[in-house]
Amino acid sequence: MAEIGKLPIAHLVHPEKVDPHSKTLMEILEHGERDRVALTFLDRRGNEWHRSYGDLLEGAQVAATYLKNRGLKAGDKVIMLLLTGEQFIDAFFGTMMAGGVPVAVSPPMTFGDINKYLDNLGHIVSNSQARFMISFPRIRKVIGRVLAGDNDLQEFVLAKDIAAERPKNPGFPSVDSEDAAFIQYTSGSTGMPKGAVLSHRALLANVDGITHGIRLTEKDVSVSWLPLFHDMGLIGSLLSALYKQTHLYTMQPEAFVMDPVGWLKYITKYKATIATAPNFAYHLLANRVKPEELLELDLSTLRVAFNGAEPVDLRTLDKFEKIFGPVGYRPTTSFPVYGMAENCLASTFPPIDTRYHVQALDRVRLEERRQAVPADKKDEFPYLAVSVGSPILGQEVAIKADSGFAREKQVGEIIIKSPSLMTGYYRNPEASAEVIKDGWLHTGDLGFIQDGRLFVTGRAKEMIIKRGRNYYPYDIERAASSVQGVRKGCLVAFSTEGQKDGTEDLVIVAETRETDEGRKTQITKDIASEVLSSVGIRPDKVFLVPPRSIPKTSSGKLQRLLTKQRFTDGTLVKGMSERWFAPVKTLVGSFIGNQRFRLRVR
């Protein structure tokens, strides 16, 4: 093998530039054929209702006029705390049409810790300087203390009340491509969320790159259950479909949670060609589908199944293909991708109609020397790296070393230069300067480049260092998650300061429904044994916790750093009395907050 220092520079450039057909997101709707069906909404029973491009424009105009009549001015931020559906889309485009800037946030039912949710929401409302919030009636029972907090909120608007009105001041403000289209708040790990400001130009560049990368056309059909408050659902599914006039069927996210296989049944029914989901969804489906349900499925029409938003697990890809191959799912359909909110969404795609590339690497060389070296064929537990492809239209990806660009096969920080980069974090110039330097976005992710492909290996902040060797938490978690009794997708690995031999301790926290102490002891032993046999180290501590103890982001990502913080300070597991009392405390506090908010805005 060639020495690292003699290999090419780890820098990939897409040779073509973006060339979007629109200058603003509103123009996407205007370019659509007025009578053409753009979206079909599906309720939990599968009932359909359709919205054409003309309907979407009319809905946006109604919402825009309603908001303007209540004092919305150009540049005003609008918190959108809405469920996925028509009301979200009308409010989203209506806010932009009126000159406002949407700030989409998740409903609280996606969080296990209501106090953490309210803290994050309160920070977003205050940091964004939002004057308006659009939501639904039930939410006021929960968020009263946020409304009455130290913020600029003046109007709480119920989406159901938005109706056609005569405009007090006819006309809408002009919007420029460099104006902020919306602010996308990233999930806080241990700190508070940061608001990535995304311009119309940046978003359209990203959507142009996405649709070009998968050769999307108006003949394609997409079925999505992803929530619209999340970038993968909003940009990857909704905006991309509208941009290319692709018919999008959108489910309620709760329907997927209740019946994951229902998503595949809709893909079968509507002969969908495009599917988008995080890795955990494919894992869930591969483990949940019943033999009799397979008989109802036909996945042969699918040509692209995006797998993103979290590290791609090779075992999940293999198992999904094995189980669903007999009903038409092709190996070339799996589409592992890479991206982040600070770059709108997408950064790298693999080649279309080609099976993803996998590298079996020497784990010791990768973790100790940060070099991607092929594993020996006799290696019992190599590191299996899945490629996420190369830069999409107009983008550059490189690996940063201490002295500049790294060489190929050398692990370092992934950096990105792109027309889709955020303007910066809203009202946070220090954090913006930390991640955008000389036009490059410093992602904090680790990876390497080889033969024109990017491989992501982990997050720099989440690396586990033990006896001078680096370990990737994802590898450890995947091994431990295979143990019977562990809740799938509810296990994290991290390191804490060691008490014995001067090195860090490897800690694994796993959720289980088991209450029998003997069975829990066996699960603990099985986790330690599985990690030792698969990764080569034994965990120092295995901590079993009840369901919903491990914090997650609104998109379902495990929050390792926050879990570590709570484990360290002893607040990870709450007593039963606290679990029962917390909802009551929240409701009482919310009632008081609502009264204070009403008095403030009179």
Secondary structure, 3 states (H helix, E strand, C coil): CCCHHHCCECEEECCCCCCCCCCCHHHHHHHCCCCCEEEEEECCCCCEEEEEHHHHHHHHHHHHHHHHHCCCCCCCEEEEECCCCHHHHHHHHHHHHCCCEEEEECCHHHCCCHHHHHHHHHHHHHHHCCCEEEECHHHHHHHHHHHCCCCCCCEEEEHHHCCCCCCCCCCCCCCCCCCEEEEEECCCCCCCCCEEEEEHHHHHHHHHHHHHHCCCCCCCEEEECCCCCCHHHHHHHHHHHHHCCCEEEECCHHHHHHCCHHHHHHHHHCCCCEEEEEHHHHHHHHHHCCHHHHCCCCCCCCCEEEEECCCCCHHHHHHHHHHHHHHCCCHHHEEECEECHHHCCEEEECCCCCCCCEEEECHHHHHHHCECCECCCCCCCCEEEEECCEECCCCEEEEEECCEECECCECEEEEEECCCCCCEECCCHHHHHHHEECCEEEEEEEEEEECCEEEEEEEHHHCEEECCEEECHHHHHHHHCCCCCEEEEEEEEEEECCCCCCCCEEEEEEEECCCCHHHHHHHHHHHHHHHHHHHCCCCCEEEEECCCCCCECCCCCECHHHHHHHHHHCCCCCCHHHHHHHHHHHHHHHHHHHHHHHHHHC
